[in-house]
């Protein structure tokens, strides 16, 4: 699914969250969106997810403008996108396993395959011992991994990861990054990841969109260290 | 199946709200069942009196066959007479014994001689009743007592109508209260689960997917309330059957007719599920804006 931003502005009152943002991301690309806090990184992800609507300009997913899509199309599009939210967005009274089961149910995953799929993604993010715990019983890093497991469960076309390593120790950060890299390579899944972590960005050698005060100041491919 | 699990999860996570919703529906259906049972009993009482002769003339003791024959002939001359039947003292004793067969003490001491003979008259034209009543009430030498059934039926009908109206009003009030309670409780549950709804939407859940567990919840309360409301009313009818039927003797006020109760249960289950669905649908419509 190709993602296109065409001169997109998003304003909250008189404040621009992003201003005149244009870029194209092809299916299978791995893109980092970087910038300081408040630069507009999360706003871009929310616009892709149609959680926010642009004040002006166009956001196209798979050649269709999001604002032109009806509710069903938006739901169907969201079902193809795995999201790792910065604030995790896990349902508080469901266990890790139940949170993953919920998204599989939403995308109408074959019921007989749900358990094996849950087992697989929980193993991938190394949360086996925490699968029956509730979000309130997990540490920050574990919450992030649970959120990632949920995003991976549906075998999405696109993964939006909003600071997925923000609360992780270096070892777990690298585990997650390597996992995303493998998924991107093996399944041709588009990965769009916001991060502050320059070390990760520099070592991956992937495309970087750098934002400052809502505007793109650089869109380049980082040479691998 | 998964949506049913989610519904059950919602019920378990706020048990007191769920209990209040279920109990208010249960109370409604308890009163509806009681009303239906009482209504059926009242109809039986009415039917009993309606099928009874409309005027009964009790004769003085000692009248000979000629006098009795003359009375019968005279009665048959009135226009609009459907049937005139003579109940002799012996026949009266038979009827009395049949009506009191469960209580031998009442039948042991009674003989045919102490019971009056009578004429039972049914008419096709109610106006004749008044004429017969007027004419025979003055003949105190041959008539001991006249029972004019129309008065009884009119009074009973009046009483039955009042009872039905009051019952109907009570049911409307209780059902409205339980309906509003259910809408409010479903609304509270939606408010409590706002985050879950928001997250599900971000994950691509459709409008119906999000609403379905709440709609199912309403239906479950309706089913639970209607079934248990019926069961409690049935148990009450079972317990009170003997004293109430003894009071209304010879009419069987509470008749444990299986067909009647099965039809009542089926109707209540349907109405309960429908009521629950509509209440939750209104709650969902009001509180989940898309």
Contacts between the chains, C-beta under 8 A, distances in Angstrom:
chain1	res1	chain2	res2	distance
A	49	B	202	6.5
A	51	B	202	6.3
A	71	B	206	7.7
A	71	B	207	6.6
A	71	B	290	6.9
A	72	B	206	6.9
A	75	B	204	4.9
A	75	B	205	6.9
A	75	B	206	5.0
A	76	B	204	7.1
A	77	B	204	7.6
A	78	B	202	6.8
A	78	B	203	6.6
A	78	B	204	3.4
A	79	B	203	7.6
A	79	B	204	3.6
A	80	B	204	8.0
A	81	B	204	7.6
A	83	B	202	6.8
A	83	B	203	7.5
A	85	B	202	7.9
A	89	B	199	4.9
A	89	B	202	6.7
A	90	B	199	7.6
A	91	B	195	7.1
A	91	B	196	4.9
A	91	B	199	5.8
A	92	B	195	7.1
A	93	B	9	7.6
A	93	B	13	5.8
A	93	B	196	7.9
A	94	B	9	7.9
A	101	B	2	7.4
A	102	B	200	7.0
A	102	B	203	7.3
A	103	B	203	5.0
A	103	B	204	8.0
A	105	B	2	4.5
A	105	B	3	7.9
A	106	B	200	6.6
A	106	B	203	5.4
A	106	B	204	5.6
A	106	B	205	4.7
A	106	B	209	6.4
A	107	B	204	6.7
A	111	B	1	7.2
A	111	B	2	7.4
A	150	B	203	7.9
